[in-house]
Amino acid sequence: MLVKMDELVKTISTALDIVESNLLGCSANHGKRISTLCAAMGRHLGLDEDEISAITTCAMFHDNALTEYILSERPGPGQDINLVLHCRYGQRNVGTLPLRADASDYILFHHEQPDGNGPFRRRDGEFSLGAELIAIADMVDVEFHLQTIPPDRLPEVHQHIKELTGTRYTKRAADAMLSVLDEEMLLSLRDDRIVETAEKAIPSWDISINDTTSIAVLTARIVNYKSEYTKEHSTQSADIVWNLCAHYNLDLETRAQIYLAAALHDLGKLQTPTEILEKPGKLTAAEFDVIKNHALHTHDLLSTIPGFENICKWASCHHEKLDGSGYPFGKEGDDLDFPSRLIACSDIYEAVGSKRPYHDTRTHEETMEIMYEMASGGLIDKDITSDIDLVMTAHLAQHARL
């Protein structure tokens, strides 16, 4: 199975924009605008499609580590983001992606300036063209809100770029931006057109499903850091699924598909307010309805990716129950296939056993007691529950010996 990597990147970028908007008040579709501008500048400069693909992917993900840094440091109002950590974490996260060209400093140095006043004090010529293009597109969009600025202010934008050429922007990046950012381009960056614009601008490329582990881990990092209490949930749920797939001797491609679905299962939770996710007391009925919507949001995001029909189904059904009492679709029994049941059970095991605002960490035995009760009540698959007990007992015993 081949995965359309560009479509998956755009979907995850949409989810990342949601987090940035919630945490920092950033505008919607920021990543798509930066990526579109980088594609246009790259083609203007004569880069090949592999180079443009790498630059546009990193442009989509240039702020991927903001959520990780913000949560781990918990900055207060007015506290500056540590740009060095932000850039290092971001480059680390994309470092394992199967990009089609060398992008080893595109995110690391995307806040550098040619006069040496960036976080790493690099000067013109000491960071790559990819980093230069992402830097100017990022800064101009942040400075002028290109999704709303009227065309009659375009000369002001151009003047800003000219005045800061050599200090904030490199000359080749500034010249490229001045060449591509005309009125037609500006209007194409509007929120009502940017999805179509990005679709045309960003190169299409496919990867094997077996090579999606890195994108799954990157996505899980973004989702995990939505809340302090879930900062390992998606990754650990996916790891449990991977171990169970090995237990069932599933072929590598099937295992990779189920793993990817497990890593993406809480993608929709990025739209859930953090104050609800971290509420220490009992949720109100209205708050629980908001929580429940995350599974539907996961479905809506993943349903846009061609060829992801099964992955979308498995990921979005992780709160369905065999008796029909689950959400968001109220499926039951035979409507829930084996991978859907597997991901649901793995999600429950990780969530029940880990610390949450409303309960402390539980032992494996305490977690399994709750799961066996759910299985006996007809809510989750009995056989998978027993297999989780077997597999995780062996896994925990092995780690205890290390």
N, C-alpha and C positions, 0 to 999 in steps of 0.2 A: 504493500500500500504506500502511495506517495501522498505527502501532505503539502498543500500549498502554503509554503512558509510565509510568503508575503501577506496572505490573508490572515494567518494566525498572528503575525506580528501586529497587523493593524487592529485586530480585535483586542489583543492584550494592551495595546497602546490606548485604546478607548477606555479600558478599565483603569489604566494608570492615570489617565486624565481625570477620572472621577475622584481618585484618591487625592491628587494634587489640588483639585478644586476644593475638596472638603478641608484639607489641611492648610493650604496656602492661599486659597482664593484665586488660583490660576484659572485662566479661561479654558473653555472646552476646546478640544481638538488641537491643542497646542502642539503635540507631537506630530500630528499629520501635517500641520502647516510648516513646521521646521523641516520635516522630511521632504515635502513637496518643493520647498525653496532650495534645499540641498540638491535634489534631483535636477532642477532647472539649472542651477549654477554648475553642477558637475558636467552636464551635457554641453553647456556653453564653453567650458574649459576643455572639452574634448576627452573626458574620461570615458573608459569603456563601461559596459553595463554591469560587469562584475564589481567594479569599483563603486559605481553608483548604488548598486544593491547593498553593499556593505555600509556605505555612508548613510543611506536612507534608513536602514535597519537600526543603526546606532543613533540616528537622529530621533527615530520613534522612541527609543529607550534611553535617551540622554539623561533623563531625570529619574531613572528606575530606582535609584537608591535613596531618594529623598524620604520615602516613607520609612525605610529601615533606619536611616540616621535620626529622623525626627522622633521615632518611637524609642530608640535606644538611649538617646540623650535627653528626651523630654524637655526641649528648650522652652523657656517662658516667653511671654509676650515681648517682642522687640529684640529677642536674642538672635544673633546672626547664625545662619547655618554654617557649619564648618565645611568650607568648600573643598578642602583637601580630602577629608573623609568622604564627602559626597561624591567626588570624582573617582576616588580610589575604589570605593564600594561599587560604583556604577560600572567601572571598567572590569572589575573582577566578575561581576554578574554576567556580563556579555562575553567574557573571555572564552567561554566554552561553546558558544554558539557556532554552528557550522556555516560561517560566513564565507563568501566567495572571493574575498580579498583580505589582505592584511589590514586589520583595524585596531591594532594593539594600543593606540593612544587616542583614538577618536573621542572617547568619553573622558578618558583621564585628563586630557588637556583642553576640554571644550570651554573652560573658563580662562584660558591663557590670553594674554594681550601682547602685541608686538613690542610694547615699551617695557615689558618685564614686570608689570604690575599685577599679573595673575597670581593665583594661589601657589603655583610652583616656580614662579619667577622666570619662566621661559620667555625668550625673546623671539622676534621674527626669525624664521628659519630653523628654530629649535623644536617645532611641533609640526605635525603633518597637515597637509591640505584638508583632509577630512575633518580634523579638529577645527581648522580655521573656518570652514564652511558652516559647521554646526554652531560654532560660536557666534558668527555674525547673524545667522538666521534666528537663533535663540534670543539674542540681545535685542534685535530690532523688533521682534514680535512682542517681547516683554515690554519694551519701551513705548511702542505705539499701538498695541492691541490691533493687529492687522485684520482681525475678524470684524472690526467695527469702524475703523478709521475711514472717513470719507475720502474719495479720490482726489478732491481738491487740496488735501493735505499731503499728497505724494511729494511735491517739491520740498516740503519740510523734512520728510523722511530722507530724501536724497541728500539734502544739505547736511543733515545730522551725520550721515555716513561719510560724506566728504570731509567734514570737520574733524572726525575722529579716526580717519585713515592714518595709520602709522602709530597711533597710540592705543586705541581700543581694537581696531580692525586692521588686519594685514591688507596691503594694497591689492593683492590678487583676489582676495575674498571680497573686498569692497568694490573693485571693478566688476566682478562677476555679479554681485548683488545689484549694483546700479544698472547693469545691462538687462537683468531678468525681471526686476521688480517694477513693471509698468502698470498701467491702469487695469489692463486685462488680467494680469497675474493677481493684482490686489483683489479684484472682485471675485476671482476664483478661490480665494482663501476664506470667503465668508462661510459661516457655519452651515448655511443651506446648500453650499456647493462643494465644500472641502472633501467630503467623502468621495464624490465622483472625481474631483481633481486629483486626489491622492491615488485613486484607482488607476488613472491613466498615467500618472507620473512615475510611480514606483515600479521597478522591474518585477516581473513575476518569476518566482523560482520555487522548485519543488525539492523536498528532501524525503528520504525514506522514513517511515514511521519509527524504525529502529533508531533513528538519529534524533528523536524528539526529546530525549531525556533532559538535555540541557535547557531547552525552552520550557519544559515542564518545571524544572527546578527554579529557573528564573521567575516564572509566573507564581510559583508557590511562595517564593520569598516576598513578592509584592503583596500577595494576599495575606500571608502570615502576619506581616507587620501592620496590618490594619488595626490590630488590637494587641495589647501586651499579653492577653490571655490566650491568643491563638497564634503566637509567633512561630510555632513549630507544627501547627495542626495539619496543614495541607501536606507538608513534606512527610511527616510521620504517617499520616493516613495512606499516602501513596507507597511508602516503604512497606507498610503492612500488606497492602495489596500485592506488591511485587513478591513478597515472601510467600503469600498464599498461592499466587500464580505458579511459582516454582514448585510448591507442594502438589499442585494439580497437574504438573508436567505440561503446562500449556506451551504452545510454540512461541518463539520469541516475538513474532509480529503481533499475535493476539495479546501477549503479555504487555508489550509496549503500548498498545491501544488502551488497555484497561488502566495501566499505570498513568498514562496521560490524562485520561478521564478523571482518575482519582486526584491527581495534582491540580486539576482545574475545577474540581467540584464546587469550591466555595468562591469562584470568581465573582459571582453576583453579590457576595457579601461586601464587596468594595462600595456598594451603594447603600449599605446599612450604616446609620449614624453610629459613631464610636461610643457615644454615651449610652446607647441601648445595648451594644455588645458588652460593655463593661459595667452595666448596672448591677450592683451587688445584691439588691433585693429582688423580690418577685416582680416579674414583668406584668404590666397591665395587659388587658386583652388587645388594646390598640397597638401596644409595643410588640406583642407577640406576633401580630399580623404583619408588622414591618419586618420582623425577623424572618418570618415564613416566606416573604417575598424574595429572599435572596436566591432560593432555588430556581424560581421563575426567571430572575435576572440572569442567572447562569445559563439557562436555556436560551434566553433571547440573545445573549452575546455569542454563544457557540453556534447557534443555528445559522449564523451568517457565513460560516466557513464551509465551502464546498467539500464534500466527502466526509464531513464530520458528523453525519447523522447518528451513527451508533455512539460515538464519543459524547455527543451532545445529550443523547438519551441517558446514557449511563451516569454522566456527571450530574444531570439535573434531577435524577430520581433518587438521590441519596437520602431523602427524608420520606420516601414512600414506605408504606407498611403493607404487609401481606393481607391484612383484613380491610384495607381500603381507607384506614383512618389517617394516613399520612398526607403529605402535601408536596408539590403544589397541584398535582393532577388527580389525586385520589385514586391512583391505580391500586390494583389488588391481584393476588394470586398469580395466575398465568400471564398477566400483563407485565410482570416484572421478571425479566430474564436473569440468567445466572450472573453476568457482570454487574447488573444493577443491584442485585442482592449482595454481591460480594463487596462492592464499594459502600453500600449502606451499612453493612455489618462492621467493616473496617473503620468507617467514620464514627460509628457509635462507640467502638472499643476505644479509640483514641480520645474522643470527647468525654466519655464517662470516666476514663482513668486519669485524665489530666486535670490540673487545677483550673477552676473557673471562678467567676465572681460569686457564684451560688453554691460551690462545693469545693472541698480540698482535694488534693491528689489522692487517688485510690490505688490500692495494690491490685495486682493481676487477679488475685482470688476475689476481691471485692467487686472488681469490674465484671468478671465472668458470672458472678452470682446475679448481678442485675441483668446481664445479657441472657442468661439461661431462663430467667423469669420472663423476659420479653419473648423469647422463643417459645416457651410453654404457652404463653398467652396468644400465640398466633400472629405476633407482630413482625418477627424477623425469621430468617431461614435457620432451622434447627441444625442441619448438617454443617452449614458454614460456621455457625456459632461453635459447634464442637471442634471444627477444624482450626478456628482461631485459637481456641484454648490449647490445642495440641501444638500448633506452630509457634505461638507466642511463649508457651512454657519452655519449649526447646530453645527459642531465641534468647529469652531472658537468662536461662541457665548458662548458655554459651557465653553471653556477655559478662555474667558474674564470675566466670572462670578466667577472663582476660585480665 
